[in-house]
Amino acid sequence: MKKITLYILAAFVLGACQKVGVAVTTELTPQVFPQNNQQFIEASGPPYAALRGNFSLDYWFMQTLSTDEAILPARGGNWYDPSNGYNNLHYHNWGPANGWTNSCWSWLSTVIGATNQALSILGTTEPDSLSYKKSNLAELKIVRDMAYFFQMDLYGNIPLDTTYGDFTPKVNTPRAQVFAWLEGDIKAQLPYLSTAAGTLMYGRANKYTAYALLAKMYLNAEYYTGTARYNDCVAACDSIIDAGNGVQYALQPRSTYLQMFYPTNGPTTQTEFIFAIPYDPSAIAYPGTNGFMYHARYDLDRTLGIKYGYAGGTPGSVVDPIVGQAYPGTGLIATSPSGPESTLPSFYAYFSDTNDIRNGQWLTGLQYNKDGTPLMVKTTKGGAQGYDATYTGTDAGATYYYQLNLTPDVYFRTNPASGANPALFDLGNDHIAWNMGYRNIKFLADYTNPSNRNQNNDVPVFRYADVLLEKAEAILRGATPTQGQTALSLVNAVRAARTTSAAWGSLTLDSVYNERCREMTWETWHRNDMIRFGKYEGAWGFKTDADPNHRIYPIPNTALLLDPALTQNPGY
């Protein structure tokens, strides 16, 4: 069970009833529930449950696999999915039928709809003058504002719909107008939002969540609207930096940086999460929701399950990865890591400081068991699923042991015996293919969960280190320095909490970008950064597309069908 249970995530049925053949003596209606602050919090669950749903899967894919940060190729046909198109995300050749563009649009529309419903129902309860009612309604509006920001960032011109039950077609609102509406709505909530942090508000939107959202908007305002807002970005960052004179938020020290993202994380184990999404693999804690938080399923090489205590990481019947384990059976069971995802060498190159604790989020090169012994793999020298399918020696089918070795390059091979097929984004099905690419374990496999592949790791949306880097970047782009802080001092403050290497003596926009790559890896902000720094049209991996129209995704076909007033984005 997660260390903190926030909401009652049951069906939101205030005012609903159904004939069941027996007399109903009580029912939850807006007249009787909620009637106090705690009941308002409990009734606010559905928008948060909806937000939690697809953030760490579909949204992560859209924001990350479309950059040089990560790649998810097919390996022997595994993970080749033309309907969703991991390859399309990499190549930037997606279209309005792409599965991820559809699922993210639907997810964000669901968050917005669930919030509109909650606001509509809760707005009819209790007198409007009650401070806790104002605070809780403002909190929910910030959840809706986050969803609108994500949708605006992904899709550009989007429909605005804030009225529950209004099903009339909505036209695309120009992105600059969405920006202005969002800014106004966020600012309108500030007087009513809680200034509490820590356990009390963990996983809930407080005043500093609103300021963090404004800071993101202002930092990207020139791209979104054509007008730079860097001084406003600095002001929003300062509102967080000033919070409780540093009592509310602070940089996590180098000694516990990696643990900040572990499955045991939460409000008592870190000081940086301004707004985080709590995940729990247990359906008891979050009834009716899945959460889709299983990074390790994609990130771990498939032979690493036993080492990392991954659910299913015990001997079973799929492969035989570990030599000398005192277990019956011949390999990992079907819920082992499936291992398709890795980074690209161009991104890993940012991690060149050997004294930087952030290097510890990567698995590279030769792998070892927890006791320091080599992690050995049992296979054959050749064959379609052996070590090297192109091997033609007479002992190709003989038993072969090798120490697991993750290699940096991700490349297509020309020998068809390996199963590689560039047309299908396929690297091959032998061990050479499966071991291509360095793997990220920032959100460490959940060794606390013995039953399934969902993880207990809470995922930050807004984090204090990000705020400091945003302020530094805004100053470097022309904002007026404040509080005696310079762009250089802010970046050096982050670096001092991450590396024992000497402080920097100078700073450029490129060095800020590089630092953001190191600090914010795997946290869904890299696409946002690449666009702002003018790097999204570059070439990496197998991608050569340079069409600036692809800075935003197409409006999905399903959305166009449901709302005929929408128009497709340029270039699609």
N, C-alpha and C positions, 0 to 999 in steps of 0.2 A: 504494500500500500504506500502511496506517495506520502511524504512527510507532511503535506498540507493538503487538505481537501477544501476547495473553495466554494463550490456551487452545487446546488441540486440541479443536475442536468436531466431532469425528467421531462416528459411531455408538457408543453406549456398550454394548459387547457383552461385557463381562467375564463369563466363564463360559458363553457361548453357543457353539453349534457347529451345523454342518449337514453332512450327507453330500453330498460333491461328487464322489465317484468317485476321489479320490486320498488317499493317506495324509497325515494331519495330523501334522506333526512338532513344531510349536510352537503354542501358543495363549495368549492373554492370559486368565489366570484370577486370582482374588483371591490365589492362592498365589504368583504370580510378578510381579504388577503391581497397584498401585504398591508400590514398595519404598523410596522416599525422598521427601523433601519436594517436589522438582521434579515427580516422577511423580504425586504427589497433586494438585498444582496442575493438571497436564495432564488428569487424570481428572475434575476438578471442572467441566469445561466445560459439560455439558448444562444444568444449572440456570441458568447465566449466559446461555447462548444462548436459553433459553426466556424469561428475563426481558427480554432485549433485543428479542424478537420484536415485541410489540404496544405497547410503552410509548409510542412517539412518534407513534402513529397512533390506534388504537382508544381507548386509555386517555386520550390527549390530547383526543380528541373529547369523551369523557364528562366530563372535568374542566373543559373550557374552553368548548365550544360550548353548555353548559348554563348559562353565565354571561353577564354583559354584556361580557366580555373579547373575545369573537369571535363572528362569525356567518357561516354558510355557506349563503347562499340559492341558489336556482336562478336561472339566467340564460338565458332562452330555452329552458327545458327541461333544460339541462345541469345536472347535479348534483341534479336532483330524483329522489330515491331513496326511495320509500315503504317499502321493505322494511327499510332501515337507518334512515332518518328523521332527516336533519340538522334538518329542520323540527321533529320531535318533541323533539329535544334543546333547541331554542330555546324552544319553547312549553311545555316541561315536561308534555307530554301523551303521554309514552312509555308503553308497556305491556310485558308479558312476552314479546311476540313481536318487540320491537324488535331490529334486528340488532346494534346496538352493545352493548346490555345482554347479549346472548348472547355476542358475541365476547370481551368483557372478562372475563366469568365463565369462559369456556372457557380463555382465555389464562392467567388467574391460577390456575385449577385445574391447568393444564399445568405451570406453574412449580412449584407445590406437589408435584405428582406426580413431576416430574423430580428434585426435590430429595430427596423420600422415597426414590426409587430409588437415587440416588447415595449417600445416607446408609446405606441398607441394604447395598449392595455394599461400599462402602469401610469400613464398620464391621466387616467380617469379615476385613480385611487387616491385617497387621502387629499387633504388640502394642498394646493400648490405652494402655499407659504412655508411649508415644512422644509427645513434646511436639508434634512437627510434625503427627502424626495428630490430636491433640486440637485443635490450632489450625485445621487445614483443615476438620474436621467442624464446629467452632463457626462458622466462616466460612459454610459452606453453610446452617447453621440460621438465620443472620441473613438470608440470601437468602430462605429460606422465610418468615421472620417479616415481611419487607418485603411479600411477596405476600399474606400473611394480613392485614397492615395495610391494604393497598390494597383488598382484598376486603371487609373489615369496614367501611371508610370508605364504599365504594360501596353495599354491599348490607345493612349492618346485622347481622342475625342470620344467621350462616353456619355451615356444618358444619366441624368440626375433624377432620382426618384426618392422622395422622402415621405411619401404618404402611403401608409399601409392600406391595402385594398384597392388601390387605384391601378387598374390594369390597362388603361389607355396607352396606345403606342407612344414611346418617348424618342425624340430625335437625339442625335449626337450633340452634346454640348461641347463647343470648342474648348480645347485643353486650358487655354488661358482663363476662360470663364469658370471652369471647374476649379482651377487653382484659386481664383478670387473667392468663389463660394466656400471652398474648404478653409481658406485662411479666416474668413469671417466667422464660420461656424466654430472653428477651434477657439478663436479668441473669445467668442461669446460664452464658451464653457469655462474659461479660466477662473472666473470669480467663484465658481461653485465646486471645483475639483479639489479633492483632498491633497494636502501636502504631506501626508504620512507616507512612509516607505517601509521597507522591511517586511516582516511576516504579515502585518495587518493588511497591506495592499499588494502583496505579491501576486502576480498574475492578473492584476486589475489595473485599469488605466487611471493614474493620478495626474496631478498638475504637471509633473515633469515628463510624463509620457506625452502630454500635449505639446510641451516645449520641444521635446525631441522630434516630434513629427513636424513641427514648424521649422526646426533647424534643417531637416532633410529637404523640405520644400524650398526654403530660401537658398540653400546651397545650390540647388538645381534650377532655380527660378529663371536664370537666363536661358537655359535650354527649354524649359516648359513654356515660358511666356515671352521671351525676347528681352526681358528687363532684368538686370542683375540686382540681387538683393543681399549682398554680402554683409553689409552692416546689420541688417535684420537677422541674418544667420548668427552673427557674433552675439547679438543681444539675446537671442533664444538660447544659445549655448551658455551664456553667462547666467541665465536664470536657473540652469541646472547646476552649473559650477558653484553658484552661490548658495545652493540648497543646504540650509543648516550649517553654513560655513564649513562644508566638507564632511559633515556628519552623515548626511544621507547617502552619498555615493563617493567612492574613492577607487583608485586603481588597485586591482588585485596585485599583490606582490609576486615577484618572479617565482618564489618557492611554491606557490599554489595556483599559478596561472592555468596549468593544464587541468587541474582538478575542478576548475570553475565550470567545465563542460561535462563532467563525469555523470554517470547515472545517479550518483548520490547528491547531485547539486540541488540547490534550493535557496531560500532566503537566508539561511543561517550559515551557508558555506561560501558566499561570495559577496562582494561589495559593489559590483559593477552593473548588474542588470537593472535597468530603468524600467523596462517592460519585458517580461518573458512569458512564453507560453508553457504552462506546466503540462508535462506528459506523464502518463501512467499506463503501463500495459494492462492494468487490471480493469475489467469492465465494471467492477463494483464501485471503483472510485469515479468513473465517468460513464454511467450507464447510457447505452444507446449510441456511443461514439467509438470510433476506432482511433483516430489521431494519426495514423500512418507515419509514426516516427520510428523508422528502422534504418537509420543510416548505415549501421554495420552490415546489414544485409547486402548493401551495394558496395560498401567501401572496403571490407576485408577480403583479402584473397581467400578463395574457397577452402584452402588448406589450413587456415588459421583459427578455425572455430574452437578447437580444444584449448589452445593456448589462452584465448581471451574469454573462456567461459561462456561463449556464445550459446544461446538457446539452441539445442540440437547438436552442440559441439561435443558429442560423445560418440563412440564407435557405433556404426550402423550398417548401411548397405549401399552407399553411393560410390564413394571412392575410398582409398586406403592411404590417407595422407601421412600418418605418423608411424614411425618405426619404433618398436620397443615399448609401446604403451601396454600396460597390464589390464587390458579390457578385452572382452570377447567381441566378436564381430569383425568387420572388414573395412570400416570407414565411417564417415559422417552420415547422419540420417538426413532426410530430405529438407529439414529446416536449417541446414547449415548455411553459412554465408554463400551468396551466389557470385560475389566478386567481380562484377562487370565494370566497375567504375574506378577511375584513377585520375591523376592529374596529368598535365602535359609538361614536357621538359622546359618549355618557355616560361611556365608559371613557377615551377619549382626553382628556377634560377634565382628568384627573389630571395630565397632562403640560403644565402651564402655566408652569413655570420655564424661561425661555429660556436659562439658564446650565447646564442639566442635561444631561450627556452622554447620559443615557438617552433623550432625545428622538431621538437618532440611530438608534434601532431602527425608526423609523417612516418610511414614504414618504408624503408629503403634498403636495397641490397640484401645481403645474407641475413636470414632470420634465425632466431634462437628461441628455445623454450624458456620458461620462467626461471628454470634452474641454471641457465647459461649454456646448456648443451645444445648442439646444432639441431634445428628443426628439420628432420629428415622426411623425405617423401618417397614412397614406394610406388613405382610405376614400371613401364617398360622403356627401352631405349627408343623404340620407334612405334609405328602404328598410329591410327587416326587419333587416338586419345592418349598416346604415350608421351614421352618427353619431347620428341621431335618427329613429327609425322613425315618429314622429308628424309629421315635417316634410312639408308638402304642396306646397311650391313647385315650379315647373316644372323646376327644375334638381336635383330630388331625386336623380337617378341620376348626376349629374355628379361627376367626381373632386373630392375635398375633402381638404385637408391641415389638420391641427390639431396643436398641441402637447399631448402627453399631459398630462391634468390629472386627478389623483385628487381626488375630492370627498368631504367628510366624511359626508354624510347617506346613509343606506340606507333607501329608502322604496319602497313599491309605487306604481305609476302607474296612473291610471284609464283612459288611452287604450289600448284593446286592440291597436292597431296596433303598439305596442312589444313585444308578446308577453308583457307582464307579466300574471300571473295570481295574485292573492293566495291563491286556494284551493290553488295548487300551490307556494306560497312562492317565486314567480317574480318577479324584478325586471324582466325583459325581455331582449331579445337584441341590442339596439343598443349603441353605444359608451357612451352615457349610463349604461346599466345596468352594463356591464362595468367602468366606471371608478368606480362608487360605492364608497365606503369607503376609509379609510386602511389601508395594508398594513404588516404587520410583517416586518422583515428581521433580527430578532435572530439567528436561525440562518441566516446569510447563505447565499445560493445557492452551491453547491459548484463554484467555478470550477476546482477541481483534478480534477474527474471528467468526462472527455469522452465517456463511453459510455452512461450511463443517469441516471435521476432520483434514485437513492439518493445520500445525502449523506455526507460525511466528518466532519461536525460531531459531536463527542461531546456528550451531553446530561446536564447535572447533575440528580441526584435530590435530593441534600442539598448545600447551599452555605453557606459561612461567613457571608455577609451575612444570610442567612435566620436563622441561629442568633442573631446579634446582635439582630435585630428580634424574634425570639421571646422572648428574655430581656427585652427592653424591654417588650414587651406583657405578659408574665407579671408583671413588677414593677408595671406600671400597673394590672393587675387585682388586685393585692393581695399579691404575693409580697414577701418581705424582700429589699431590695437587698444585693448582695454585692460584694466586691472594690473597693469605692469607686465602683462604677458605678451610675448612675441610669438610669431609662428614657430621660430626655432626653439624657444623655451618649452612650448607646448609639446612639440614632437619629441624633444629630448626627455620630457617628463614621462611620456609613454615608453620610450625606449629604455629609460632607467629602470622601469618595472619589468622589462623583458630580457635585457641582455647586460652582461658585465663588460661589454666593449665600451670604449671611450665615447663620450658625448660628441655629437656632430658640431662642427664649427660653422657650417653654412647649410642653406636649404634651398631647394628648387621645387617647382611643382612636380617634376618627375620623381624626386626623392620622397615627396609626400605620397604620391601614388604608390610607389614601391612599398612604403611603410604601411599603407592601407591594405595592400595585397597580403602582407605578412600578418597584420593584426586581425583582419576581418575575414580571413579564409573560411569558406563553407558557411557563411552567415547570411547569404542571400543578397549581398550588396554589391557584388563585383560587376554585374551588368550595369547597374546604376553608375558605378565609378567609371567604367570603361567609356560609357557614352559621354559623361561629363568631361573626361580628359581627352576626348577625341580619338580613342583607340579601338572603338567597337568595329570599325570598318577594316581593321587590319587583318592580316593572314596569320593563322595559327593552326597547328595540326593539319587537317586535310581541308580546312576552310579557306576559300579565297574570295568569297562574296564581299563586295564593298558598297552595296546599295544602301544609302542612308535611310531609305524608306523602311528598312528592316530594324531601325531603332525602336519601332513599335510593331506590335503583332497585329495580324488581321482580326477584324471582328469575326467571330466564328459563324459558320453557316447556320448553326442551330439558333444563335441569337438573332440573326437576320430573319430567320423563318418565324420566330416567335414575336419579333418586333419589326414589322415591315417599315416602320418610320426610320429605322437606322440606315445609314449609308456606310459603305465599305471604306476602309482607310486607303490613302493613296498608295499606289504600287501593287495592289492586290486585285 
